[in-house]
Amino acid sequence: MSLRSRFPIAVAACALAVTALATPAVAGDEWGDDPQSASGNHQNQSQNSNSNSDWNQNSNQNQNQNQRLSRGVVTASSLALRSAPNRGGQIIRWAERGEVVSIFCRTNGQSVQGNRQWYLLTDGTWAWGAARYIRTIGSAPRWC
């Protein structure tokens, strides 16, 4: 094979690899949380299969699942959301002051200005935020 035919193949292979690495994984926040919810969804769908149903037929059930989530407001000017509950974790994204976040649970981790609690946030990506800079709205998050 000549250099002319190998070069375009190498460029195409690199472009494909970069595209595959840059494409984010798509997953719902509630996937795998509750094994009974999957059977419950299936049961509700089979009961409503003969009616003119809508995509939102299980909206009440989804609201019940989301009651397990707490909410909070970011109080820092910008907060690094990390892959682990410590300052050494990789930064997943940044949250800005005033941003409302969904809190799945809390755990103890590295102390941040005297506060060892970290919240696992579920806003599109799973990431840890220092509880020192997140003011909870309503009830306290459950423990992980």
NORMO-V692055 format. One record per pair of residues at least 6 apart in sequence whose C-alpha atoms are under 6 Angstrom apart, sorted by the first residue. I is the first residue (numbers start at 0). J is the second residue. Records with the same first field share a line. If there is no record, write none. Layout:
I: J, J
This chain:
68: 102, 103
69: 101, 102, 140
70: 100, 101, 102, 135, 136
71: 99, 100, 133, 134, 135, 136
72: 97, 98, 99, 133, 134
73: 96, 97, 98, 132, 133
74: 96, 132, 133
75: 96, 132
76: 95, 96
77: 94, 95, 96
78: 93, 94
79: 93
80: 90, 91, 92, 93, 126, 127, 128
81: 88, 89, 90, 91, 126, 127
82: 88, 89, 126
83: 127
84: 108, 117, 127
85: 108, 109
101: 120, 121, 122
102: 119, 120
103: 119, 120
104: 118, 119, 140, 141, 142, 143
105: 117, 118, 142, 143
106: 116, 117, 142, 143
107: 115, 116
108: 115
109: 115
114: 131
116: 130
117: 128, 129, 130
118: 127, 128, 130
119: 126, 127
120: 126, 127
